[in-house]
Structure formats: structure tokens, C-alpha cells
Amino acid sequence: MSHYPTDSTQLAPVERHSIFQNSLMTALLDGIYDGDITVSELLGQGNFGIGTFDALDGEMIIVDGQCYQVRGDGSARPARLDQCSPFTVVTNFVPRISAHAPNDMSRSDLGDYIDSLQPSENYMYAVRISGQFHDVAVRTVTRQEKPYRPMVEATADDTEIHFDNVSGIIGGFRTPVYEKGISVPGCHVHFIDDARSRGGHVLDFRVKDAIIELCPATELNLRLPLSSDFSRADLAPENLDEQIHTTEVKT
Ligand SMILES: [Zn+2]
């Protein structure tokens, strides 16, 4: 059941809502992995979000104001407040749209399903799917050494891990295509299980019994790194689509 007004003329979100983002997807692709904002500062910007850690040392997921670090083996632990991040997207999650997720919904169905719930694909959405999953497939970036390699190389040998019959939260963002390069266009989601002990960057999933909640956003607060590496980075590669697909979608 959607709690969004059913009046089809109402295509805009009912409230203004802000997303905070640290750095750019293109900077991450170009190997700008030095963290320059702390978990403590990030939690001041929102209680929900995703990202990565200094030196690409694992996937980040923030749920209910707690930040977790997921390592290469899929294990998760609470992050320290003084750990730094080179790329993060956070918001204060308000579940303005809520529905039972269709049984067997997979990652490839998620975009269309959000389209069926949402007022317009021209806004940003924080997405949270909580409940039981038949399976969740994840990968996790691993700590890099300097000089940093581009992300296409750094993620080439990431292991894919499968969690069967697992309960937890898949959280992240649905980003409009016009944000390509700033963020990951489409759905970018991470997973953490109920025990907060396992997770990763989600490659695929299949819903068993879960609630999906959306938080529409109308503004983006973008914070660029103050580093010479960032100032020299190539942020307009010709094969941007291919790089995003290779590093984030992997199928
Ligand atoms: Zn990710």
C-alpha cells in the first residue's frame, strides 16, 4: 500500500528534503580514495546513507544513525567516528512513501517498481528495503595502496559473496540520469544484515518478505574535496558509462 497521494496530478514531492554528498563518483573512478570527511561529520549530515572508506577500505552503510564498515570477506563492524571517507551520500531518512515489496522482486525490477510508486523520476530518492530476502549477492571493495589505481582496476578482482535466506536492510539511493558522474545513475544500494555482521555493495537480491520505503529529495548539498589530487583528477572520461557499469553493476 502506498501512502503517497493517489491524485495523479500530484507529481512533485510533498516536502523539500536535502541529500548531502561528499565528492563525486567520477573522482572515485579516477582513484581519489583519500578520505577527507569523518564518520562523525557525516552522521551530522544524516542518519542514513552509503559510501566507502579511506583508501577504498570497504563499503559503508549508515542505518538508523549507525555507520558500518563492510570488509572484503563480507564481514561488517561498527565504524569508528574518526574514520574518513572519500565518497559518501547521506540524508536524514523520512519514509514518506511506503509499500510491501513484491515477492521475488530483484535488483533489475527495483527501478521499475520505484517508478510505479514515485511521483516523478526527476527527483532523487533515498531507498530502504527492510525484511527477509531469498538471497542477496554483494561485492566489497578492498583497501588500496598508493599510488592508487583507477577504480575499474581496483575492483576487478572483488569477490562476489551470496547470503541465502537472510534478514536485513538494503539501503541506498535512486539517482536521476542527469546526475551521471556526480553519483551513480539508477539504483545504488548496500546491504547489512539484522545482526549487523555481514553486508556489502549489492549486485542482486530477491525479496522474500520486505517493506520498501522511499524518501524523495529535492536538493543536493555537494561537498568537493580540498586536495591537489582532486584538483588534478580527470572528471570527464570518455568511457564514463562503461566505467560506472564495470565498477558498480558488474553484470
Ligand atoms: Zn556501492
Residues whose N, C-alpha, C, O or C-beta is under 5 A from the ligand:
A	BS01	ZN	V189 H201
